[in-house]
Amino acid sequence: MQHPIKVIITGATGMVGEGVLHECLQSDAIAGVLIINRRPSGITHPKLTEIVHEDFMDASPLMSAVSGYDACFFCSGVSSVGMKEAAYSRLTYDLTIDFARLLSSQNPVMTFCYVSGAGTDTSEKGRLMWARVKGKTENALMQLPFKAVFLFRPAIIIPTPGLKNTLKLYHYFGWLIPVFKVMTPDGICSLKEIGEAMIQVTITGNKKKILEVKDIKQLAAKCLTAL
């Protein structure tokens, strides 16, 4: 029988991270969750431990705290809107890879799930700056000595009702979600499905490492939320 797992989540003060955290706290498959944020989340739960760490560019003080975990669900991220490539790369590539290197050194059997995005460019040569940087990040993560790395590429995301970090955009345009479900069923998934898919690949693994919307939904449908 599979034992419950312990996971680290980053970005829990953002929409995606909060949604993934919500699913982990509800799941019997998760024994404990460590969230690492730049500011307090305001969330309390018996399974939850929180570390406030303002400088993610220097994760070395976290070395002992991040040992002994089965997975990291890396949900941190910034918008590329208005940013130069160097600044966006620093907050996307450098920050992610430095943190992932620390985790891999402390947890050789860890599964690392990275929230990337639909349209990510792993050739690193495309026209879109954000897609090149995300692609470079994905490529580098695949080279690290984790048990497994899974690259999640959601597109349109359905927020989880009742959570506080839902982007304002969804409050204004949420009425369009039923339309997107009909017009582009393989271009839309829910935060619930992303969280469930992360739990599923951590427990059972998966042959496919780059997970598009269709893959995320298929994995969520068979999620082992209870053991």
Backbone bond lengths (Angstrom), bond angles and torsions (degrees), N, CA, C in turn:
res aa  C-N    CA-C-N  psi(-1)  N-CA   C-N-CA  omega(-1)  CA-C   N-CA-C  phi
1 M - - - 1.469 - - 1.519 110.53 -
2 Q 1.305 116.27 136.51 1.462 122.02 178.32 1.523 110.55 -69.33
3 H 1.336 116.20 130.99 1.456 120.41 176.34 1.530 109.58 -82.47
4 P 1.329 117.55 150.74 1.473 120.18 175.07 1.517 110.48 -57.64
5 I 1.313 116.69 148.80 1.460 122.28 -174.18 1.518 111.79 -108.05
6 K 1.322 114.62 161.56 1.462 122.04 177.12 1.520 108.28 -113.89
7 V 1.333 116.50 133.56 1.458 119.77 -174.90 1.525 111.42 -130.24
8 I 1.322 114.56 153.80 1.462 123.57 171.94 1.524 107.46 -108.16
9 I 1.318 117.00 135.49 1.465 121.03 176.89 1.518 108.72 -125.45
10 T 1.317 116.57 130.67 1.460 121.33 170.87 1.525 108.68 -106.98
11 G 1.325 115.36 154.90 1.463 119.54 177.32 1.515 114.56 80.09
12 A 1.342 117.43 22.52 1.462 120.16 -176.77 1.525 113.06 -70.57
13 T 1.333 117.69 -9.30 1.461 119.79 174.30 1.526 111.93 -92.54
14 G 1.332 117.00 4.76 1.458 122.54 173.86 1.519 110.17 -107.60
15 M 1.316 116.84 173.88 1.459 120.90 -174.51 1.527 112.72 -63.30
16 V 1.330 117.40 -49.10 1.461 120.18 -176.16 1.523 110.74 -68.52
17 G 1.325 116.58 -47.15 1.459 119.74 -179.09 1.521 112.44 -61.95
18 E 1.323 117.06 -40.55 1.463 120.19 178.49 1.524 110.74 -63.91
19 G 1.329 116.55 -40.07 1.460 120.21 179.02 1.517 112.46 -65.80
20 V 1.329 116.84 -41.96 1.468 121.07 177.72 1.525 110.14 -65.32
21 L 1.330 116.27 -42.59 1.460 120.54 177.49 1.529 110.66 -58.89
22 H 1.308 116.84 -43.73 1.468 121.57 -179.82 1.531 110.65 -56.16
23 E 1.336 116.41 -44.76 1.470 119.74 179.94 1.525 111.46 -66.63
24 C 1.317 116.76 -38.34 1.468 120.04 -179.89 1.520 111.58 -66.14
25 L 1.313 116.84 -39.62 1.464 120.05 -179.47 1.525 111.46 -69.59
26 Q 1.342 116.93 -25.95 1.464 120.73 178.88 1.520 113.01 -84.18
27 S 1.326 117.25 -15.83 1.467 121.60 -170.46 1.523 112.85 -90.06
28 D 1.333 116.07 131.47 1.462 120.66 173.87 1.521 112.01 -70.57
29 A 1.333 116.51 -13.24 1.465 120.32 179.18 1.522 112.03 -78.09
30 I 1.331 117.17 -10.63 1.461 122.27 -177.90 1.517 110.04 -108.38
31 A 1.339 116.57 120.21 1.465 121.11 -179.37 1.525 112.10 -84.79
32 G 1.327 116.52 -33.27 1.451 120.13 -176.94 1.507 110.70 -162.11
33 V 1.331 115.52 151.53 1.462 121.73 -179.15 1.520 109.03 -131.86
34 L 1.331 115.57 130.76 1.455 122.13 171.03 1.517 107.64 -109.05
35 I 1.330 117.56 121.50 1.458 120.12 174.07 1.526 108.49 -107.33
36 I 1.325 114.87 138.87 1.464 121.41 179.52 1.523 106.94 -122.21
37 N 1.318 116.15 116.14 1.458 122.32 -174.69 1.517 111.22 -130.86
38 R 1.331 115.01 162.44 1.468 119.92 173.35 1.526 111.69 -79.79
39 R 1.324 116.75 -22.94 1.464 121.01 178.57 1.525 108.57 -140.00
40 P 1.328 118.40 157.84 1.467 120.58 -178.23 1.526 112.06 -60.13
41 S 1.308 115.61 142.27 1.469 120.77 -178.96 1.520 112.32 -84.05
42 G 1.317 117.01 -26.58 1.460 120.38 -175.51 1.513 112.99 79.18
43 I 1.334 117.71 9.50 1.469 122.45 -178.14 1.531 109.23 -102.10
44 T 1.312 116.76 135.09 1.457 121.57 175.00 1.528 109.20 -126.58
45 H 1.328 115.72 143.78 1.465 121.41 179.96 1.518 107.45 -166.84
46 P 1.332 118.84 146.18 1.471 120.66 -179.75 1.533 114.27 -57.38
47 K 1.330 117.39 -28.99 1.471 120.14 -179.00 1.516 113.32 -88.47
48 L 1.345 117.32 -3.27 1.459 121.22 -168.23 1.522 113.42 -103.25
49 T 1.345 114.73 133.81 1.464 122.87 169.38 1.524 106.93 -121.48
50 E 1.323 117.14 139.47 1.461 120.54 -178.10 1.519 111.03 -126.59
51 I 1.322 115.58 136.50 1.458 122.18 172.25 1.529 107.93 -121.20
52 V 1.310 116.83 127.07 1.462 121.19 173.74 1.522 107.53 -95.61
53 H 1.329 115.04 116.45 1.467 121.35 -177.03 1.520 107.37 -133.38
54 E 1.311 117.27 106.70 1.459 121.21 -170.82 1.524 113.69 -73.25
55 D 1.317 118.49 -32.05 1.466 121.00 -173.93 1.524 111.21 -107.11
56 F 1.329 115.98 89.11 1.458 120.26 179.67 1.534 112.13 -71.75
57 M 1.331 116.91 -12.45 1.456 118.99 176.77 1.530 110.97 -74.88
58 D 1.316 116.85 -12.44 1.469 122.05 173.69 1.521 107.87 -130.47
59 A 1.321 115.65 90.84 1.461 120.81 -177.43 1.518 112.91 -90.94
60 S 1.340 117.92 -1.33 1.467 120.91 -174.83 1.529 113.96 -56.47
61 P 1.357 120.39 -34.69 1.464 118.59 177.98 1.533 113.93 -63.45
62 L 1.331 116.60 -13.56 1.465 121.00 -177.95 1.526 112.94 -90.42
63 M 1.321 117.66 0.13 1.461 121.66 -168.89 1.528 113.00 -51.88
64 S 1.313 117.77 -52.27 1.463 119.57 -177.30 1.524 111.79 -70.99
65 A 1.330 117.05 -32.80 1.465 121.08 -176.08 1.522 112.93 -69.59
66 V 1.339 117.86 -26.14 1.466 120.43 -174.53 1.526 112.80 -97.35
67 S 1.309 117.79 7.29 1.467 120.99 179.72 1.522 110.65 -81.99
68 G 1.329 115.62 146.15 1.458 120.80 173.58 1.516 115.37 88.70
69 Y 1.319 116.79 23.08 1.470 120.47 -179.51 1.527 110.87 -110.33
70 D 1.337 114.46 151.09 1.465 120.90 -177.19 1.522 113.16 -88.38
71 A 1.327 116.73 -24.84 1.469 119.35 -174.92 1.513 110.76 -155.08
72 C 1.329 114.55 155.96 1.462 121.71 168.36 1.521 107.63 -125.29
73 F 1.315 115.82 126.98 1.461 121.93 174.41 1.527 106.28 -104.46
74 F 1.326 116.27 96.94 1.457 122.36 -172.39 1.520 109.45 -87.99
75 C 1.327 115.56 101.73 1.461 121.88 -175.02 1.522 112.80 -111.97
76 S 1.324 117.73 6.58 1.463 120.99 178.10 1.523 109.92 -70.14
77 G 1.314 115.43 150.82 1.457 118.87 177.05 1.513 111.18 176.86
78 V 1.320 115.29 159.60 1.458 121.45 177.45 1.524 109.16 -128.11
79 S 1.310 115.65 155.09 1.459 120.67 175.34 1.528 109.17 -75.53
80 S 1.319 116.11 144.25 1.464 120.71 178.13 1.524 112.44 -85.82
81 V 1.337 117.11 -5.14 1.465 120.90 -176.16 1.525 110.24 -60.40
82 G 1.334 115.62 123.03 1.457 121.39 177.74 1.514 115.34 78.42
83 M 1.326 117.78 4.35 1.455 120.59 -177.55 1.526 111.63 -101.98
84 K 1.329 116.69 145.21 1.457 121.87 170.76 1.522 108.85 -77.33
85 E 1.326 116.59 157.36 1.457 119.97 -175.51 1.527 112.71 -60.74
86 A 1.322 117.94 -38.95 1.461 120.42 -178.38 1.524 111.50 -62.59
87 A 1.331 116.69 -43.41 1.461 120.54 -179.85 1.521 111.36 -69.22
88 Y 1.328 116.00 -42.44 1.463 119.44 179.14 1.520 110.81 -65.07
89 S 1.328 116.66 -39.84 1.467 120.91 178.75 1.523 111.28 -63.43
90 R 1.317 116.54 -38.17 1.462 120.03 -179.38 1.523 110.53 -64.18
91 L 1.333 117.16 -41.44 1.455 121.13 -176.84 1.523 113.17 -85.13
92 T 1.316 116.56 -12.44 1.467 120.33 -179.34 1.526 110.98 -108.77
93 Y 1.330 116.69 -59.33 1.464 120.13 -178.22 1.536 111.81 -75.89
94 D 1.323 117.46 -58.18 1.472 120.60 -173.49 1.519 111.57 -59.73
95 L 1.316 116.74 -49.30 1.460 120.57 -177.02 1.524 111.22 -62.07
96 T 1.330 116.59 -46.12 1.460 120.78 -178.39 1.521 111.76 -63.78
97 I 1.322 116.89 -47.82 1.465 120.30 -175.27 1.526 111.57 -69.72
98 D 1.315 118.16 -38.20 1.463 119.96 177.51 1.527 110.61 -62.16
99 F 1.323 116.81 -43.64 1.459 120.68 179.59 1.528 110.82 -67.65
100 A 1.325 116.67 -41.30 1.465 120.55 -179.85 1.530 111.58 -65.55
101 R 1.306 117.18 -37.49 1.472 119.88 177.15 1.515 111.37 -61.83
102 L 1.331 115.96 -42.00 1.461 119.92 177.38 1.528 110.50 -61.29
103 L 1.322 116.64 -45.73 1.464 120.17 -179.83 1.521 111.88 -62.33
104 S 1.322 116.91 -43.60 1.466 119.71 -177.54 1.519 111.67 -66.14
105 S 1.331 116.99 -29.77 1.470 120.21 178.45 1.523 111.77 -71.55
106 Q 1.327 116.67 -26.00 1.460 121.34 -177.09 1.527 113.47 -100.86
107 N 1.331 116.43 -18.72 1.473 120.97 -174.25 1.524 110.21 -137.67
108 P 1.329 118.38 77.86 1.467 120.30 -175.46 1.524 114.54 -65.08
109 V 1.329 118.52 -17.33 1.468 119.85 178.87 1.528 111.20 -107.17
110 M 1.319 116.44 24.08 1.461 121.37 -178.88 1.529 111.82 -81.87
111 T 1.335 115.48 145.03 1.460 123.18 169.29 1.530 107.88 -98.78
112 F 1.332 116.59 129.39 1.458 121.82 -177.05 1.522 108.70 -112.74
113 C 1.335 116.52 118.60 1.461 122.46 178.15 1.527 108.88 -108.81
114 Y 1.307 116.26 121.90 1.464 121.81 -175.22 1.518 110.23 -115.02
115 V 1.333 115.99 127.05 1.462 120.21 176.81 1.519 108.72 -85.30
116 S 1.320 114.94 108.87 1.461 122.28 179.98 1.525 107.44 -103.41
117 G 1.309 118.94 -116.68 1.456 120.29 178.26 1.512 111.91 -179.68
118 A 1.312 116.38 151.79 1.458 120.56 176.85 1.527 109.48 -60.33
119 G 1.311 116.20 134.98 1.456 120.62 -179.81 1.516 114.35 93.39
120 T 1.335 117.37 3.85 1.470 120.71 177.83 1.520 110.34 -59.08
121 D 1.319 115.96 140.71 1.465 122.67 -172.35 1.530 110.86 -110.06
122 T 1.332 116.84 97.29 1.467 119.99 -178.79 1.530 113.22 -78.46
123 S 1.342 117.41 -5.61 1.465 118.91 172.60 1.528 110.35 -75.22
124 E 1.346 115.67 -20.35 1.464 124.49 -178.82 1.535 112.56 63.16
125 K 1.334 116.46 19.34 1.471 120.02 -175.63 1.523 113.34 -124.96
126 G 1.317 117.54 3.84 1.456 120.85 -174.94 1.518 113.96 -73.81
127 R 1.315 114.97 177.92 1.462 122.02 -175.77 1.523 112.59 -75.90
128 L 1.326 117.02 -33.78 1.459 121.07 -174.91 1.529 111.25 -83.02
129 M 1.333 115.55 121.16 1.470 120.40 -176.66 1.516 112.28 -59.66
130 W 1.332 117.14 -48.71 1.463 119.83 -175.88 1.527 110.49 -61.70
131 A 1.335 116.69 -37.67 1.459 120.90 -177.54 1.526 111.05 -68.52
132 R 1.345 117.01 -36.23 1.476 120.59 176.65 1.530 110.69 -65.04
133 V 1.336 115.71 -45.17 1.471 119.86 -177.27 1.528 110.56 -67.04
134 K 1.322 116.60 -42.23 1.463 119.92 176.50 1.532 110.54 -62.69
135 G 1.341 116.20 -39.41 1.459 120.05 178.47 1.517 112.31 -64.33
136 K 1.316 116.08 -41.98 1.462 120.51 176.51 1.525 110.58 -61.35
137 T 1.321 116.61 -39.85 1.462 121.52 178.82 1.517 110.73 -65.27
138 E 1.321 116.86 -46.02 1.468 120.40 177.27 1.526 111.12 -58.02
139 N 1.320 116.56 -46.14 1.469 120.60 -178.43 1.528 111.70 -60.52
140 A 1.329 115.76 -42.03 1.467 120.03 -178.90 1.525 111.11 -68.60
141 L 1.318 117.34 -39.30 1.466 120.18 179.11 1.526 111.60 -61.71
142 M 1.317 116.27 -37.26 1.466 120.10 -178.89 1.521 112.39 -66.00
143 Q 1.328 117.27 -17.37 1.461 121.37 -179.53 1.528 113.03 -90.57
144 L 1.313 117.38 -9.09 1.460 120.47 -177.49 1.525 110.88 -81.45
145 P 1.337 116.91 151.69 1.473 121.24 -172.95 1.526 114.65 -81.81
146 F 1.321 116.65 55.27 1.455 121.07 172.81 1.531 109.39 -85.94
147 K 1.316 115.44 163.80 1.467 119.60 170.94 1.518 109.76 -60.00
148 A 1.338 115.77 -42.97 1.466 121.19 178.40 1.521 109.06 -159.48
149 V 1.339 115.69 149.99 1.464 122.25 174.19 1.522 107.57 -125.30
150 F 1.327 116.08 130.04 1.460 121.42 177.36 1.527 108.90 -122.35
151 L 1.323 115.39 131.26 1.453 122.57 -174.41 1.526 108.92 -108.19
152 F 1.316 116.29 108.41 1.459 122.19 -176.34 1.519 109.85 -90.04
153 R 1.345 115.81 127.69 1.458 121.00 -177.36 1.524 111.69 -122.75
154 P 1.332 116.89 69.78 1.467 118.85 176.94 1.523 111.04 -70.91
155 A 1.311 115.46 161.92 1.476 121.48 175.72 1.530 107.19 -116.98
156 I 1.326 117.49 -101.39 1.461 121.02 174.63 1.527 107.95 -78.93
157 I 1.320 116.43 129.98 1.461 120.87 -176.36 1.527 110.26 -115.22
158 I 1.319 115.73 129.10 1.461 120.95 174.79 1.528 107.75 -84.02
159 P 1.333 118.72 119.46 1.466 120.10 -178.62 1.524 112.20 -70.02
160 T 1.321 115.14 160.33 1.462 120.72 176.59 1.528 109.04 -86.14
161 P 1.320 118.25 124.55 1.469 120.62 -178.71 1.532 111.89 -57.35
162 G 1.319 115.34 138.49 1.452 120.22 173.53 1.509 115.90 92.35
163 L 1.335 118.27 -10.04 1.456 119.82 179.79 1.529 109.75 -84.74
164 K 1.326 115.90 152.38 1.467 119.48 -168.19 1.524 115.08 -90.75
165 N 1.345 117.91 -14.68 1.462 119.48 -174.46 1.524 113.85 -102.34
166 T 1.327 116.95 19.14 1.461 120.32 176.28 1.529 109.63 -61.55
167 L 1.319 116.33 132.02 1.463 120.67 -179.17 1.529 110.64 -60.81
168 K 1.331 115.70 142.65 1.459 120.17 -178.33 1.524 112.09 -58.73
169 L 1.339 115.81 -29.88 1.459 120.82 179.05 1.524 111.07 -52.73
170 Y 1.346 116.26 -37.51 1.456 120.33 -176.66 1.526 111.70 -73.29
171 H 1.322 116.81 -26.00 1.463 119.11 177.02 1.522 110.68 -68.78
172 Y 1.341 116.09 -32.50 1.457 120.25 -177.77 1.529 113.15 -86.52
173 F 1.345 115.56 -34.20 1.467 119.24 -173.09 1.524 113.60 -117.57
174 G 1.334 116.42 11.41 1.465 119.94 -179.77 1.518 113.34 -59.37
175 W 1.351 116.34 -26.10 1.470 120.12 -179.65 1.526 111.86 -64.83
176 L 1.340 116.59 -16.62 1.467 120.13 179.71 1.530 113.27 -82.38
177 I 1.324 117.28 -12.19 1.464 120.11 -175.75 1.530 112.84 -56.92
178 P 1.348 119.71 -44.85 1.469 118.40 176.79 1.529 112.97 -58.92
179 V 1.325 116.34 -32.70 1.466 120.49 178.13 1.524 110.03 -66.76
180 F 1.348 116.13 -45.75 1.464 120.20 178.88 1.528 111.45 -62.35
181 K 1.326 116.76 -35.96 1.467 120.26 179.60 1.520 111.15 -60.64
182 V 1.326 115.60 -36.09 1.466 120.26 -179.66 1.527 111.04 -80.12
183 M 1.337 116.69 -44.58 1.459 121.16 -173.43 1.531 112.31 -77.94
184 T 1.336 117.41 -39.24 1.466 120.63 -176.75 1.523 109.94 -135.79
185 P 1.336 117.49 69.95 1.471 119.77 -176.54 1.524 113.74 -60.21
186 D 1.333 116.76 -27.90 1.469 120.09 179.08 1.531 111.98 -92.03
187 G 1.342 116.02 12.04 1.457 119.62 178.62 1.517 112.50 -116.67
188 I 1.325 116.34 8.41 1.458 119.51 -176.51 1.522 110.47 -141.43
189 C 1.324 115.95 134.10 1.464 121.29 175.61 1.527 107.64 -144.98
190 S 1.303 116.29 168.92 1.463 120.48 -177.08 1.524 111.15 -100.52
191 L 1.331 115.12 159.85 1.462 119.90 172.89 1.518 110.30 -59.74
192 K 1.314 116.37 -36.96 1.465 120.87 177.59 1.532 110.26 -58.05
193 E 1.326 116.54 -44.16 1.467 120.50 -179.16 1.528 111.18 -67.15
194 I 1.329 117.52 -37.18 1.469 119.88 178.01 1.522 110.01 -62.89
195 G 1.336 116.97 -47.38 1.457 120.50 179.31 1.518 112.25 -61.95
196 E 1.319 116.22 -44.14 1.466 120.29 -179.83 1.530 111.42 -65.13
197 A 1.331 116.59 -38.74 1.461 119.85 179.04 1.527 111.17 -65.64
198 M 1.339 117.62 -37.50 1.462 120.54 177.20 1.523 111.21 -63.67
199 I 1.320 116.50 -43.22 1.469 120.20 177.05 1.525 110.06 -61.37
200 Q 1.319 116.30 -43.35 1.466 121.13 -177.35 1.525 112.46 -62.16
201 V 1.340 117.61 -47.72 1.470 118.55 -176.97 1.525 111.43 -70.01
202 T 1.327 117.08 -27.74 1.460 119.75 176.82 1.519 110.61 -67.23
203 I 1.309 117.22 -39.50 1.468 121.26 -176.24 1.525 112.01 -80.10
204 T 1.326 117.38 -43.25 1.463 120.21 -172.01 1.525 114.24 -111.02
205 G 1.350 117.60 -11.98 1.453 119.40 -174.20 1.515 110.36 74.91
206 N 1.330 116.31 -178.68 1.462 121.20 178.50 1.525 108.36 -168.76
207 K 1.318 116.49 138.16 1.463 119.53 -178.93 1.523 111.62 -64.94
208 K 1.313 116.42 -40.19 1.458 120.89 -178.49 1.520 109.49 -83.17
209 K 1.310 117.40 129.19 1.464 121.92 -176.16 1.523 112.82 -98.54
210 I 1.323 117.80 -31.27 1.461 121.90 175.26 1.518 107.54 -93.53
211 L 1.325 116.64 116.31 1.457 121.48 -171.52 1.525 110.59 -111.01
212 E 1.323 114.77 106.48 1.453 120.89 175.81 1.538 108.92 -81.37
213 V 1.318 116.60 178.59 1.462 120.63 -175.34 1.526 111.82 -54.96
214 K 1.313 116.87 -45.54 1.464 120.68 -178.87 1.525 111.05 -59.86
215 D 1.334 116.62 -40.65 1.466 120.71 179.96 1.527 111.08 -67.52
216 I 1.327 115.81 -40.78 1.473 120.72 179.27 1.525 110.05 -59.62
217 K 1.317 116.95 -44.72 1.464 120.96 -178.41 1.530 111.38 -66.89
218 Q 1.323 116.65 -37.52 1.474 119.76 179.32 1.525 110.96 -67.29
219 L 1.329 116.81 -41.17 1.457 120.43 178.75 1.521 111.02 -66.64
220 A 1.318 116.67 -41.64 1.468 120.42 179.57 1.525 111.24 -61.97
221 A 1.328 117.22 -33.59 1.449 120.97 -177.13 1.527 112.66 -65.69
222 K 1.318 116.71 -23.16 1.465 119.40 179.36 1.528 111.91 -116.24
223 C 1.329 116.31 24.56 1.454 120.98 -175.68 1.523 112.22 -62.21
224 L 1.335 115.18 134.67 1.467 121.50 176.94 1.526 108.65 -88.50
225 T 1.313 115.89 70.36 1.466 118.94 -178.87 1.517 112.26 -71.97
226 A 1.318 116.95 -22.49 1.464 120.48 177.69 1.517 109.10 -125.17
227 L 1.343 115.97 139.62 1.465 120.79 -177.74 1.528 110.14 -112.35
